[in-house]
Amino acid sequence: MLHPDYQYTPKLIAPMASIIAAGIYPVVLGSRILGKGARKGGMPLYKYIANRLLTFLENVLIGAKLSEYHTGYRAYSSHVLRSIRLDLNSDDFIFDNEVLSQILFAGYEIAEVTCPTRYFDEASSINFWRSLRYGLGVLRVSVQHLLARLGIYIHPRYRMKENSSLPVSENSRRRVR
């Protein structure tokens, strides 16, 4: 998945797909944070701070160690997408975040690769109120993930589809740089 706002180069699509096709990782994220590409590419400071804060809170609540959850550059194996309940997710910006939460809850490994990015006036961006709504949604999903992880309340989103085998490894938080 590549957001169509021209902020990311499409040149990493093939390498990301190769990581999945080779069976190294079932999910690959292009990270603007690794390699400090976000600020170099012109990400506004307030967006950078919000990204870092939300990512920190998500890592604490979800129990992961991703450099960011809000990238628009992702690759998934078909097995992963068939095994999670996409039909129970939002149809808004929070969808991508719900998918990552489900993937992490299921124990799939996620690789992160450095990706350059660029920000410019013509690139799409959500307004303040939608950003605020997104941020609150991210926190809601993270708390739901925590509750499911602790066995307190398992939202239906975190129940695997039937006939899904679950490939869990010991290094579920490794990164590719």
C-alpha positions as CSV (number, residue, x, y, z in Angstrom):
1,M,0.0,0.0,0.0
2,L,1.4,3.4,-1.0
3,H,-0.5,6.5,-0.1
4,P,-1.2,8.4,-3.4
5,D,0.0,11.8,-2.1
6,Y,3.4,11.7,-3.7
7,Q,5.2,12.0,-0.4
8,Y,6.9,8.6,-0.8
9,T,9.0,7.3,-3.6
10,P,7.6,4.2,-5.3
11,K,11.1,2.8,-5.7
12,L,10.9,0.8,-2.5
13,I,7.8,-1.2,-3.6
14,A,9.9,-4.0,-5.2
15,P,12.4,-4.3,-2.3
16,M,9.6,-4.4,0.2
17,A,7.7,-7.0,-1.8
18,S,10.9,-9.0,-2.1
19,I,11.2,-9.2,1.7
20,I,7.7,-10.7,1.8
21,A,8.1,-13.0,-1.2
22,A,11.4,-14.4,0.2
23,G,9.6,-15.3,3.4
24,I,11.8,-13.1,5.5
25,Y,8.9,-11.1,7.0
26,P,5.1,-11.1,6.3
27,V,4.8,-7.3,6.8
28,V,7.1,-4.5,5.9
29,L,6.6,-0.8,6.8
30,G,8.4,2.1,5.2
31,S,9.5,4.3,8.1
32,R,10.0,8.0,7.8
33,I,11.6,8.0,11.3
34,L,14.4,5.5,10.7
35,G,17.3,7.4,9.1
36,K,15.7,10.7,10.2
37,G,13.9,11.1,6.9
38,A,10.8,12.7,8.2
39,R,12.3,16.0,9.2
40,K,14.8,16.0,6.3
41,G,11.9,15.6,4.0
42,G,10.1,18.6,5.4
43,M,7.6,17.1,7.9
44,P,6.2,20.0,9.9
45,L,7.5,20.0,13.5
46,Y,4.0,19.7,15.0
47,K,3.3,16.6,12.9
48,Y,6.6,15.1,13.8
49,I,6.0,15.7,17.5
50,A,2.5,14.2,17.3
51,N,3.8,11.2,15.4
52,R,6.5,10.6,18.0
53,L,4.1,11.0,20.9
54,L,1.4,8.7,19.4
55,T,4.0,6.1,18.5
56,F,5.5,6.2,22.0
57,L,2.0,5.7,23.6
58,E,1.2,2.9,21.1
59,N,4.4,1.1,21.8
60,V,3.7,1.2,25.5
61,L,0.1,0.2,25.3
62,I,0.5,-2.4,22.5
63,G,3.9,-3.7,23.8
64,A,5.7,-3.3,20.5
65,K,8.8,-1.4,19.4
66,L,8.0,0.1,16.0
67,S,9.6,3.4,14.9
68,E,6.2,4.6,13.7
69,Y,2.6,3.4,13.1
70,H,1.5,6.2,10.8
71,T,3.3,5.5,7.6
72,G,1.5,5.4,4.3
73,Y,4.0,2.9,2.9
74,R,3.2,-0.7,3.8
75,A,3.4,-4.2,2.3
76,Y,1.5,-7.2,3.6
77,S,1.6,-10.9,2.7
78,S,-1.7,-12.1,1.4
79,H,-1.7,-14.7,4.2
80,V,-1.6,-11.9,6.8
81,L,-4.5,-10.0,5.2
82,R,-6.6,-13.1,4.9
83,S,-6.1,-14.0,8.6
84,I,-7.3,-10.8,10.2
85,R,-10.8,-9.4,10.5
86,L,-10.5,-6.4,8.1
87,D,-14.3,-6.3,7.9
88,L,-14.5,-5.2,11.6
89,N,-12.3,-2.1,11.0
90,S,-13.2,1.5,10.4
91,D,-13.5,2.9,6.9
92,D,-11.7,6.1,7.9
93,F,-8.0,7.0,8.4
94,I,-7.8,4.8,11.6
95,F,-8.2,1.7,9.4
96,D,-4.4,1.4,8.8
97,N,-3.8,1.7,12.5
98,E,-6.3,-1.0,13.3
99,V,-4.7,-3.3,10.8
100,L,-1.2,-2.9,12.4
101,S,-2.8,-3.5,15.9
102,Q,-4.4,-6.7,14.6
103,I,-1.1,-7.9,13.0
104,L,0.8,-7.3,16.2
105,F,-1.8,-8.9,18.3
106,A,-1.7,-12.0,16.1
107,G,2.1,-12.2,16.6
108,Y,3.3,-11.6,13.1
109,E,6.7,-10.1,12.5
110,I,7.0,-6.6,11.1
111,A,10.1,-5.3,9.3
112,E,10.8,-1.6,9.0
113,V,12.9,-0.1,6.2
114,T,14.0,3.5,6.0
115,C,12.1,5.4,3.3
116,P,12.7,9.0,2.2
117,T,9.7,11.3,2.2
118,R,8.9,14.8,1.1
119,Y,6.3,17.3,2.2
120,F,5.0,20.0,-0.1
121,D,1.9,22.2,-0.3
122,E,0.2,20.1,-3.0
123,A,0.5,16.8,-0.9
124,S,-2.7,15.7,0.7
125,S,-3.0,16.3,4.4
126,I,-5.9,16.0,6.9
127,N,-7.0,19.1,8.8
128,F,-6.6,19.7,12.5
129,W,-10.0,18.3,13.6
130,R,-9.6,15.1,11.5
131,S,-6.1,14.7,12.9
132,L,-7.4,15.1,16.4
133,R,-10.1,12.5,15.7
134,Y,-7.4,10.2,14.3
135,G,-5.2,10.6,17.3
136,L,-8.1,9.8,19.7
137,G,-8.9,6.8,17.6
138,V,-5.3,5.6,17.7
139,L,-5.4,5.8,21.5
140,R,-8.8,3.9,21.6
141,V,-7.4,1.1,19.4
142,S,-4.2,0.9,21.5
143,V,-6.3,0.6,24.7
144,Q,-8.4,-2.1,23.1
145,H,-5.3,-3.9,22.1
146,L,-3.9,-3.7,25.7
147,L,-7.2,-5.0,27.1
148,A,-7.2,-7.9,24.7
149,R,-3.5,-8.6,25.4
150,L,-4.3,-8.7,29.1
151,G,-7.4,-10.9,28.5
152,I,-9.7,-8.4,30.1
153,Y,-11.8,-7.7,27.0
154,I,-11.1,-9.1,23.6
155,H,-12.6,-7.0,20.9
156,P,-13.9,-9.1,18.0
157,R,-11.3,-7.4,15.8
158,Y,-8.6,-9.4,17.6
159,R,-10.2,-12.8,16.9
160,M,-8.5,-14.6,14.1
161,K,-10.5,-15.8,11.1
162,E,-11.2,-19.5,11.2
163,N,-8.7,-21.7,9.2
164,S,-5.9,-19.2,9.8
165,S,-2.6,-20.6,10.8
166,L,-0.6,-18.3,13.0
167,P,3.1,-18.0,12.3
168,V,4.6,-16.7,15.5
169,S,8.3,-16.5,16.0
170,E,10.6,-15.6,18.8
171,N,11.8,-12.4,17.2
172,S,8.5,-10.7,16.5
173,R,9.9,-7.2,16.8
174,R,13.1,-7.5,14.6
175,R,13.8,-4.7,12.2
176,V,15.4,-4.5,8.8
177,R,17.3,-1.2,8.3
